Amino acid sequence: MSLPPRRTKIVATIGPASRDPEVLVRMIDAGMDVARLNFSHGSHEDHADTVQRVRAAADRAGRSVAILQDLPGPKIRLGQVAGEPVDLREGDAVTLASGSVEDVGDARRLIVAWDRFADAVEPGEEVHLADGTVRLRVTAVRAGDGEADCQVELGGPVSSRKGVNLSGPADLLPAVPEEDLEHLAAGKQMGVDLVAVSFVRRPEDIEALRSRTRCPLIAKFEKPQAIENAEAIIRVSDCIMVARGDLGIELPIARVPRVQKELIAMAGALARPSITATQMLESMVGSARPTRAEVTDVANAILDGTDAVMLSQESAVGRFPVEAVRTLADVARETEQVAPTFDWNQRRVRRDSTDPAWAVARSAVHIAQELDAAAIVVPSLSGRSARLVSAHRPDRQVIALSPSRETVARCNLMWGVKGAMMAHHGVTEELIADSAAKVVELGWCKPGDRVVITAGLPSGTPGTTSLVQVQTV
């Protein structure tokens, strides 16, 4: 029996466990749609080599794979730690001192790689280290010396360059660090397809990068300030990521499930794709099978309406990267069989009454349902029309066709959308005819199938989608 098509997309982080060309091919065959490169680690040379490996593996596998550049953002990190890892024990006194990532500290005096650290904390506040596994309480601040004395409340091991999370707002951090701009320029040279912006706090953080890249920008929700500004941030973003790792440190952990659901729902209402990330299958770092709770977590994210689910350590350093991808694909296929109803999906999008493209997308989905069409075919220069159709969660395949390789790559993050290249057309009638022929040529529709095609007048102009046509291919 053939497997049902999978509509939820899979993002997998590439690292030492998955850079091998053969492993990459197997991950793509298993279902990887987007390869994530974490620019918090590794050199530009390493990442450029990984981009080439992913492109070559995608060619071998015969599937399109988008490459996502994840910028470090204004994350606070420790400097070097002598004798690492050092064990901080409950009740220990430790001083945090401003410095650089190259400065060396020890168990009694740790370096924080931010020159304004002491200005951002006050006595009584919490400081979390190493992804929240270690908790300190600030007892005294000497801002003039750039130091803060702390007491360990929750102990554990600490090593170099581990993250530092403050309980305060940390508004003194720059919106876009200079390091991120250097990474962005390097990513452009490599030809990345998507860019994730870390530690977003306000819409201006996204807008500051707009003029510097043509890639879609993904706002990562990791800070309490981002939750407060959620709708404004989503409106200026192309996609969002619910990054539950730092979010679970910055917020009371009991709030994270509710915030996840609210963010996915808000992104759906505004027709923006969403990625749910962090610890989706954490046990598969060392185990060939996930826990039942992890599988349920993935399924619930899909039922919430996420467009994509993401692997982090599981595929970057874990022992079973291929099996982790395959597990996500299996859970997605199974869960999509009981996804919310067609009527519910029609109501999930908060349509823009001033933009005809929103009404056209909804109409295309409704017509395809009424006529039992084989597919909704969306010729698009930018991918926006495909995104609007995807947001309505149609119960049949969506095929996006574009003369732009970048646009085809963007579709790898859109729920239920398959993308392919086609020639550019300046005449709408030619565009529709070629679209109908192309889906048969690709083998995604059979001769005689009925399809719904969206198009724009005049053809070849982004943002002019204004008609729907029913056609037999």
FENRAZI-V98359 format. One record per residue. PSI is psi in whole degrees, -180 to 180 (999 if undefined). Layout:
PSI
PSI
This chain:
131
147
145
154
146
132
-29
133
155
124
131
132
133
131
-162
-31
-13
9
-17
133
-39
-39
-42
-43
-43
-36
-40
-43
-34
-20
5
125
-31
132
122
132
118
105
5
-17
151
159
165
-35
-42
-45
-39
-39
-40
-40
-46
-39
-43
-44
-44
-40
-39
-40
-44
-39
-15
31
148
133
124
153
123
121
119
110
146
-36
-176
55
137
132
158
158
-152
150
116
139
26
154
146
148
115
128
150
131
-14
148
135
140
133
124
137
142
-150
170
-16
-17
148
130
-173
-168
-23
-24
101
143
132
122
66
122
-15
18
-49
-23
-16
-1
157
156
137
-18
157
148
127
138
157
59
32
3
-18
132
129
155
126
128
-27
148
131
82
-36
-31
-5
32
153
129
140
162
138
121
-31
113
172
177
145
138
179
145
16
153
151
123
131
147
-20
179
-21
40
-12
-15
143
149
-46
105
153
-35
-38
-38
-37
-43
-41
-43
-40
-41
-37
-42
-34
-22
36
158
-27
150
126
132
118
150
43
138
-25
161
-29
-26
-35
-45
-27
-21
-10
-46
-7
-6
149
-6
149
141
130
118
122
125
107
-11
148
-36
-33
-38
-42
-31
25
-52
-42
-39
-44
-39
-33
1
161
-19
162
157
126
95
91
-12
-67
-30
-38
-14
-42
-28
158
130
-27
-19
-19
-47
-41
-43
-41
-49
-41
-41
-42
-42
-41
-41
-41
-41
-33
11
42
133
154
147
132
126
159
119
31
-43
49
-36
-20
2
-37
-3
145
-12
141
170
161
-36
-39
-44
-41
-38
-46
-47
-43
-36
-40
-43
-29
-24
13
146
-31
153
150
140
140
-98
-31
-40
-19
-46
-2
165
-16
59
-39
-45
-34
-44
-45
-37
-45
-42
-42
-44
-40
-49
-43
-45
-36
-16
-22
29
163
157
163
-46
-41
-43
-33
-24
-10
-22
130
92
147
109
-13
-7
113
-28
-33
-44
-38
-43
-47
-43
-41
-43
-44
-43
-43
-38
-48
-39
3
47
153
-27
159
120
125
91
134
138
-39
-18
-5
-43
-39
-39
-40
-40
-45
-38
-26
0
58
151
27
167
146
126
116
129
133
148
-5
123
-36
-40
-42
-41
-38
-32
-17
-10
0
126
125
8
130
134
150
157
147
165
156
138
137
-8
127
-42
-40
-38
-46
-44
-43
-35
-44
-41
-37
-41
-28
-43
-38
-15
11
-17
157
151
133
-12
148
131
159
125
131
154
173
155
123
153
150
5
118
144
18
16
120
1
157
133
136
131
148
126
999
